């Protein structure tokens, strides 16, 4: 369908800022506000705009659903003394399992949509601004009177954490209603990935949506306590990636063998499963067959920071699956990406690319 010059200008501006007001939009394209309203109405009728905020029609997003937060690290200059002020060097970085997964996939040249909640504060705006450089954020919302998820850690001179504080209260709003409100965004997905920061009812809603839409869904573990957010009925789930502790917590078992834990997920009807175990590698299975993938070990003097290794593994695996690779090849991609990530001082390797992943060992 042909578009005139002003319609093309409107779409270009809305891609950059879907929250822009009609008056600000009118000023940028140098027409009146009523004329701008007519342009928007015409684009809606043609199917180029889906709603407000001005969501543009796109296709084939990997929609990443879950938590995004700001990580603040305080590195002690000397030993820690309680009850007084301690000199530190502070640093900030973007975190959250699904945000990290989304950034990894975006750096691997995938079309990604981040669906998350942040507060109406400086941290929230910072996360959205940074994320929008690499991915779509039209399904990310700011919640008034809420604080953006944040994690604070005090690290000693040996690199060990002395104390940590996490404020993830905003994740309680990732409910069934939140999922249903974003159905039109989810329908633009070729693949959906959610972390366990969302609530149990939200997880159930996503599984129901997967079954009705036939859009594949993957869940990624966050921690053992948050496995309570995964429903009992997960039959037909396309992919589950979690570690040994998270599996034990979900099934309430003490079983240590990764192959047996992997098979327990398959017995519940999950199509593809990966159970990770750090340097011991991972077990993966589908169609009743379980195999082992060795970890790609990195020399100790090349390891900089292991933060984000698990998210990198999940991202590499999901990348492989969405590219049509076998589960074995996909898990190999995950292991490569994890090995690349621990060699940089970031939760996501800023140099990550398809070429680098193909070379990674």
N, C-alpha and C positions, 0 to 999 in steps of 0.2 A: 504494500500500500504506500503510495507516494506521500511524502511529507514536504510542506513548504519550508522556507528558510527559518521562519519564526518558530515553527513546531520543532525543528531540529535543534534550535538554540535552547528552547525550553527543556527538551530532553537532556541535553548536555549539562545544563545547570542542575537539574533535578538529580542526575547521577552523582553529582558532587555534594549536593545538600538537599536531601528529600524533605527536610523540615522547614525549608525556606517559606516565607510568607508570600502571598500573591503580590503585595505591593513591592517587596524587595525584588521579586522576580520581574515584575513590570519595569522597575527601574533599570535592571540589568539589560533587558532586551529593548528598552526605549519605546515602549508602547503603554497605553493606558491600562489601569487595573481591570476595568470591564473587558477590554480586549484580551487581556491575559487570562481572565476567567473563561472566556470563550475558547481560547486555545487549549486550556487544560480540559475543558469539557469535551472538545473534539478529540483530544488524545485519549480520553477515557472511553469514548464511544468506539474508537478504533482499536481499543485493547492495549494501548501502549502504557497506560497508567492504570494500576489496579486499585488504588485507594490513597488515603492520606494517613500518615505521611506518604508523600508521593512515591509509591512503590512501583518501579518500572518492571514491565514484563521481561523476564529473562528465563533461561532454561538451564537445566543440568547443573544446579548447584550441589555441592556437598554441604548440606546444612549441618552445622555443628551447634549442639544444644547443651547448655549447661553453664558452669561457673567461669567468671572472669574476675580477677582481683589484682590488687597492687601488693607486691611483696616489698617490704622495707627491711633492710638488713643493717644492724648496728655492729660494727667490728670494734671490739675493745682495744684501746691502745695499750692498756696494762691489764692486770688482773681485775676481776669484778669484785667490788665492795658493796655489800647491801646497805641500804639506809642512807646513801649519799649519792651525789652526782658522779657518774663515770664518764671520762672522755672517750668518745667513739668516732669512727668514720662511718657516715651513713650513706647508703646507696639504695636506689629504688629500681625495681624491674617489674615487668608485666607478668602476671601469673594466672593460675587457674587451669585445671586440666584441659577443659575443652577449648579454652583460648589458645593454649600452647599447641594443641592438636590442629586447630584451625590455622595458626600461623605456619606450622610445618607444612601443611598441605598447600597453603597459598604459595610458599616458597618453592614448592614442587610443581608450580604452574597450574594448579587446579583452581577452578572457579568455586569459591567458598563463600558461604553466607554464615555469619556468626549470629546466633540467637541466644542472647543473654540478658541479664538484668544488672544495671549499675545504679548507684545513687545519683541524686542531683547535686553532685559535688565536684570538686576539682579532680579527684582521682577518676571518677566516672567519665568525665569529659575527656580526660587524658587517655584513658583506655580506648574510648570510641575513636578519638582523633588518630591515635596510633594504628588501631586495627583497620580503619577505613583506607589506609594507604595500601593495604595488601588484599583486602577482602570487602565484601558487602556487609554493611551493618544496619540495613533497613529493618531487620527483625530484632535489633537490640534496643532495649528501652531504658530510659531513665525513670526511676521511681522517686517521686517527691517524698521528703521526710524520711528517706532511707539512706544509709551509708553504704558506699561501695565496699564490696568484700575486700578485706585486707589481712595481711599476715605480717607479723613483726617478729624478727628473730635477733637475739643477741649472741654474737659469735666471739669466742675467745681467740687468742693468738695462735692456737693450734688448729683452728678451723672447726672446733666443736661447738655445738649450740649449748649455751648456758640456760636460756629460757626462751620460750616462744609464745606468742599470743595470736589467736585467730579470731577475726570477727566476720563470720559468714552468714549473719542473720538474714541478709537479703535473699539468700537462696531459698528460704522458706516460702517465698512468693512464687517459686517455680512450680506451680500447681497444675492440676488438670485444666482449670479455667484458662490459665496462661497458654497451655498447649492448644486448646480449642480456639482461642483468640487468634492464633497464628496459623490456622489451617491453610489459608490462602498462600502463606509463605512456604509452608511445608510441601504444598502441592507443586512448588517450583523446584523440588529436589529430585536429583537422580539417585541420591544416597543420603541417609540421615545417620548422624553419630551423636550419641548423648553420653554425658558422664553421670556418675551417681550423685552429683550435687543436687540434681532435681529430686522432687519428692516422690514417694511411692505412687501416689495417685497420678502424677505426671508421667511416670514410667508406664503405668497401665494404659494411660491415654495414648501414648506413643505406640505401644504394641497394638492397640486396637486400630490406630490409624494405619500402621504398616499392613495389617491384615485387610483393611478395606481398600487401601490405595495401591497395594502391591509395590510400594516403594521400600526397598530394603533398609533395615535398621540395624545399627550396631550399638552395643553398650560398652563403655570403657570404665573400669574400676577406678576408684579414687582412694579409698581406704577400707579397712576391714569393717569398722563401725557403720559405714555408709552402704554396705551391701544390703542392709535392711530396706533400702529404697528400690531394690530389684524385686519384682513380683514373683509369686510362686509359679504362675502360669507364664512361661516364656517359650512355649512351643512355637516353632517357626521363626524365631529370632535369627537373623542372617549371620550375625557375628557377635561373639563375646570375647573381650580381652580383659583379663584380670590376673592378679598374681596368686601365689599359693595361699598366702594369709587370707586374702579376700575370699577365696574359694572355701577354705576351711570355715570361715565365719558364716558364710551363706548356708552351708550344709550342716553347720554345727558339728564338725568332725575334727579329729586330730591326725587324720591320714597325711603322711608326708610324701608319698610317691606321686610325682606329677602326672604320670600316665593315668593312674587311677582317678585322680581329681579331674583330669580332662574328660575322662569317660563319663564321669558323673554328670557333667554338663550335657554331653551328647545324649545321655539317657533321658534328659528332660526335654529333648526335642530341639535344642539349639543346632543350627545347621553347621556352623563353623566355630571352633573354640580354640583359644590360645591361652595357656596358663604359664605365666612367666615365673622364673626363679633366679633372677639376678645373674651372677657369674656362672650358675649351673645351666643357663640357657632356658629353653622353653619347650613345653609340650603342646602340640597342636593336633587337632583331629577334625575329621568330617567323614560322613558315610560309615561310621563305626570303626574307622581306622585311626589310630593314634601314633604319631611319630615325634621324634625329638630333634630340636635344633640347638646346636651348640652356640654359646655366646661367642661373639667376636671379641676376643680379649685384646686389651690395649696395655702397652707397657706402663708401669706405674709412673714413670717420669713424664709420661705424656697425658696423664689424667689430670685435668684442671678442676672440674666441678661435675659431680654426678647428678646435680639437679636437672630435672627434665628428661632424664634418660628413658624413664618409663613412658612418658608422653611421646617421645621421639619414636620409640619402638611401636607404639600403637599407631602413630601417624604413618610410619613406613609400611606397616602391614595393611592399613586401610588404603593407602595409595596403591599398593600392588593389586588389591582386590578390585578397586574401582577401575584399574587399567586392564582387567581381564586376566591377570596372572593367576597361576595356581596358588593354593594356600601355601604350599611349600615355598614357592618363589616369593610370595608376599611376606611370609615370616622372615625370610632371608633379608628382604628389604628393611624390615623392622629392626633386625639385629644390626644391619649396617648403619642405619640412621642413629641408633642408640650409641654405637661406638664413635660416630662422628661428633655427637653432641657432648659427650663427656670430655672431649679434648678442647673445649672452649669454655670461657667463663660466663656462659649464658644458658638459660633454660631452653632456648631455641637457637640453633646454629645460624648466625646471620649470613653465612656463606653457603647455606644449603641450596642445592640445585639438583636437577635431574642428573646432570653430568657428574656432580660430586657423589651423589648416591650410587650411581653406576660404578664409580671407581672405589667406593668405600669398602674397606676390609678391616 
